[in-house]
Amino acid sequence: MLTNYLKIAFRNLTRNKAFSVINLLGLSTGITVCLMIFLFISNEFSVDNFHKNGKSIYRVMRGIENEGKEIGVSYLSGPYAPALLTDFKGQITQAVRVNPTDALVSAQDKSFHERKIIDVDPNFFTLFTFPLLKGDPATVLTEPASVVLTESTARKYFGSIDKAMGQIVKVDKNLPLKVTGIAQDVPANSHLDFDLVIPLENYKDRSWMNVWINNGIYTYVQLAPTVSKEQVERNFPRFMDKHMGQLMKQAGYHFKLSLTPLREIYFEQAAFDSVKHGDKKVVYIFLSIAILILLVACINFMNLSTVRAVERSKEIGVRKVLGAFKAHLVWQFIGESLLLTTFASLISLGLLALVFPFYKELLGYPLNLAVYAGPIGLFLIAIIGLVGFLSGSYPAFVLAAFSPIQALKGKLRMGKGGTSLRQVLVVVQFSISILLMLGTAIGTQQMSYLKNKQLGYHKEQTLVVPIDNDDIYMFFLRHKQELLAQSRVEAVSMMSGEPGGFFDGQMFDVEAHANRWKSRSEFADFDYVKTLGLKIIAGRDFSGQYPSDTTRSALINRTAAARLGWKPEEAIGKWIKNTLRDSTNRTIIGVVEDFNFLSLKEGIEPLVISPADDRRAALIRLSPGNLSATVETIQRLYAQTRPAYPFEYHFLDQKFDQMYQADLRQQTIMRVFAGLAIFIACLGLFGLASFSAQQRTKEIGVRKVLGASVGSIVNLLSGDFLKPVGIAILIASPIAWYIMNEWLQNFAYRIDLSWWVFALVGLLAVAIALLTVSFQSIKAALMNPVKSLRSE
């Protein structure tokens, strides 16, 4: 019996080639999208799951209160880890500090500016499970003059991992280290990433290793098996009061400590954190998209299988007369559905392999299909069972319920109920497609608005050079005037943070204010305002004519003045004092107009600009013209100083792509998935239009004989399918408005939702639907009425 069912299923698939192709194409596309999103979600939720001690490892977080809200900061200073081991003896069994950094690394007369270096404690490889290809995890970092390379780094330096062992590499030209171990390349699903691992002992004399109130190091701890996270956190206030109480009181800060489980770090939203992070909201959005697109594909299957019921009515009638049970018929048709879904799943594997290279590029990180071979197999089995059964169940019960007498007489017609259900399913399909189209359109409009918004400073023709080594720092310190002498160089400034970069939060004592006040800080030279093109709205800029400006002056922005209760002109002459950095008061000499120095997801915050020495970036503003020639001139001037570090830069207006990289990537993926959703929906609409034209062949012939024009017949046939699309627009529009309005709340600067976007997307959906059905409608309308009336 099973063999006969399979034969019948294959015959029906090959007999109705057009419907089979549409079903297979729609289902395989939907399943491929689901596989792509399944891989993304699997990778997101697998981050850091490979560590053997993962369940007992936590990262210590520092909480800071900011304007009534507590924000988490991942950086601590060096003294925390040993103090935690001492004060929580028996509860905390291990502590590891990790300092992310970059450096110039020299090996075999070759130099590389490596940006993925971590300085760690010796027990790093025993706490974390980063497998070593060479070396003992317990001893590989015990000697300060040692280094562990990843496999790809070892090959880059020495050609092979065997040759790398025992070799010497130099860090920053003066620290020779012996290669004592080779680690496997860090997997994509790790929140920590590194190419070189160096003992932290080499930097034991640095301030961030000895001064409590400092930043720069991640601190990880392992709890004893019988100790809970809550037990340790209960004693953190006492720990902070013991070691930081006096310092917090003096500086005006209040810190809290907490523990974040290792497997939750990836989805944690921490301030100033350079490790890899994900967003659970994005994961759930993509999961929803996968479900919606699969639903669109299933609706296609149900619709097309149901309308084919009439064609199979005589087969069902004969089988019923010969004694077939209804249950047998139901399972046969569900089996056909499962078979078709299996074929679609196999095709989807081929499609996935085809698009996988582009998908990895779209995601922005590597994925290994081989790692997910098992989960993909289980996922496809679940898809085949779920989709095959659910998609085939309704058509199966409809077909099995046919009256054998009516079927054998050829008088069987689908009733109004079946037609209505098909219309409802088409509405659902297009509602989903229009929802995704609206989300894509509004998201693209918002990102375009951010990209073109006036930020209040010159971002065009401005080079940003990171100051992350002495070569770059000394070049700008000693050769600034030579740079300014270049005809196309308009201004040069060194600062602690370029717009869109990192800006410290500091506490200040302020004239006539009893409470300490918190503000963002910028430490820059006298050319900061000129280089960025900021506008002074009260007072004056820094000037070399006033020797006291270096140590006793400050600028603030308009928002800072307003938060302190001053008009811009009232702020001039008032004093302000940074509680951590300044020994004397600074006089406010000027107020600059607000500019967006942070991400546009955040509003403008108070900013204090002072000429303190903290240089992390240099900005070079160029005049319009041949930018590449000017950059080459600057590079030649830098090369004359015989530096070891390369001259690395980017343009300030490129910062947009860096700041909103995740948002831009999400929009691109949304566009792809929205396009696929509308494609699948149109496949189903095309199939339904073909069936409708076929069923109304005689009606069309009669209408043409009675004088109906081709245009009126096209309108008649197309109108039946445009009605559900119109209803879908009315359903999807308010849902999209609510969802996108909630999404826009993530941005301090956002567009207003305009009616014309909804109207434009609605018209586009109607146009796509009309284009889809018009081919069949025109074909039916142009048919010779004589042939139409001879049918049957």
C-alpha positions, 0 to 999 in steps of 0.5 A: 500500500505504501508503495502505491501511495508513493507512486500516486504522489510522484505521478501527481507531482509530475502531472501538475508540473507548474503547481509542483514547481511553485510549491517547491520553489516557495517552500524551499525558499521559505525553509532556506530563510529559516535555515539562515536565521536558525544558523544565526540564532544558534550561533548567538545563543552558543556564545561561550558555551564551550568553556568547561567551567562556564557555569561557575565563571562570572565577570565582575561588573561595576555599577555607576549611578548616572542621572538616576539610572545605574549603568554597568561598566565592565572595566576595573583596575588591577588591585580588584582581583587579588583583593577579591581572592583574599576577602572571599577566600573559599568562595572565589577559587580563581580570578583572572584579569584580562587587559585588551590592548594593541601593540607593534609586534616584530618577528623575523624582521617583519612588523605587525600592528596587532590590535587583538592582544590580551594581557592576562594572569598566568591561569588564563588557560586553566580558567577558560577553555581555549584549547592549546595545540602546543604548550601546557595550559597550567604553565604556558604563561608562568614566565613573564617573558612568554607569549601564546600565539593563535594558530593563524598568527603563528603561521603568519609569523613563522610559517607553521606552528612547529617552527613558531615554538621557542621563537622570540617576538618583540612587543613595542620594540623593547619587550622580547617574549618567547613563544611557549604555546600555540592556541587554536584560533578563537571560535566566532562564538566567543565574546573574547577574541585574541591573536596574542596572549601576554602575561600581565606581570610585564605591566605590574608597574602601570598605574592601572595595575596599582591604583584602585580608582582606574579603568582598563581591565576585565576581571573574571572570577570562578566561584566554588561549587557550593557558592551562589552568585547571590552569596558573593554579591551580598558582601560586595558593599562591605568589600567596596567600603573597605577598599574604595570608601574613602576614594569614593567619598573624595571623588564624589562617586558611588560604585557597586559591584555585581557578577554577570554569568559568563554565558550572559556577557554576550547579551549584556549591555555595558558601557565602554565595553570592547568585547563582542556583544549581541542584542537579544531584541535582534535575535527575537526579531529575526526569529519572528521573521523566520516564522512569518516567512515560513508561514507565508510559504505554508499558506502557498502550499495550503492554497495551491493544494486546496484549489487542485482538489477539483482536479483530483475529485474523480480519483477520490470518488473512485477510491471511495467507491472501491472502499477507501477509508477517509483516514487512509485518504487523509494520511495519503495526502498528508504523506504527499505533503511530507514528501513535497516538504522533504524535496523542498528541504533538500533543495533548501540545503543546496540553496543554503550552500549557494548563498552561504558565502554571501550570508557570512559576509552579511552577518559580519563574522565567520560561520562553519557549516560543518559545526552545525551539521547535526543541528541542521539535520534535526532542524530539517526533520522538525521542519519536515514534520511540522510544515508537512503535517500542518500544510497538508492537513487542511487540504487532506481533510478537504479532499477526503470529505468529497462526496463520491457521487458528486465527484464521479459526476464531475459536478464538484465545485469548491464552495464559498467557504473554501474560497473565503478561506483562500482569500483570508490566507492571501490576506495573511500572506500579503499582510506579512509581506507588507509588514516587512516592506514597511519595516524595511522602508522606515528603517532605511529612512531613519538610517538615511536621516541619521547619515545626513543629519547636521551634527554641529561640527565639520566631519567632511575632509577630516582624518582621524588618526588613533594615537595608540603608540608613541610613534604617532604621539611624538609625530604629532607633538613634534611635527604639528607645525610642519603639518600645518605648513602643508597647503591643504591642511587647515587645522590639526588637533589632538584630543581624548576622544573624536566625535562618536568615540569615547568620552569620559564621565567625570565628577565636578565641583561647580561654583555656587552648586552644593552638590557635585555634578557629573559631565562628559569630559574632553581633554584637547589642545588649543586647536580643538574648536577650530579643527571641528569647526565648533561655534563659540556662542559666549566668551572666547576660545583657548588661546596661546596669548593666555598662559593660564589657559593650559591649567586654569581654563575650560570650555563647556557646551550649551547643554552643560550651561543649561544643566547648571542653570546658566544662560551661556553668557552667565557661565563665563567667569564661573569656576569648575573643578574636576575632582579627579584630575585638577588640583585647582579651579578652572575658569569657564572662558567660553561656551560652544554650541551643542554638537553631537559628539555621541551616537545619535541614539543618545541625546546631547549631554553636558561636555567640559573641554579642558586642555589637560594632557590625555591624547587618544586621537588626532584630527587633521582637517583638510581643504577640499580637493585632491584628498589622496594626494594630501594624505600621501604627503602626510604619510611621507612626512610621517615616514621621514621620522622613521617610525616602526608603527604604520600610519593608520587613519580613517575619515571622520565621516566614515564614523557613521558606518562604524557607529551604526554598523549593526543597524545598517547590517540589520537593515540589509538583512531585512531588505533581503528577507522582505524581498523573499517574503514578497517573492513567495507570496507572489508565487502563490498568487501566480498559482491561484491566478492560473487556477482561477483563469483555468476554472473560468475559461467558459465564463470568459468565452461567453463574456467575449462572445457577448462583446466584453473587451480584453480590458474588462476581462483583465479587470474582472480577473485581477480585481478578485486578487487585488481586494485581499491585497487592499485588506492586507494593507489596511491590516499591516499598516497600523501594526507596522506603525506601532512596531516601528514607532517602538523601534524608533524610540531607541534613537534620540533623533528620529524621523516622524512616521509619514503617511506617504511611506505607508501609501507608497509601500501600499501602492508598491504591493498593489503593483507587484500583485497586479503584475503577478496576476496580470500575465494570467489574466491577459493570457485568459482574456486573449484566448479564442472564445471558440476554444474556450467554449469547446473546453470540457 
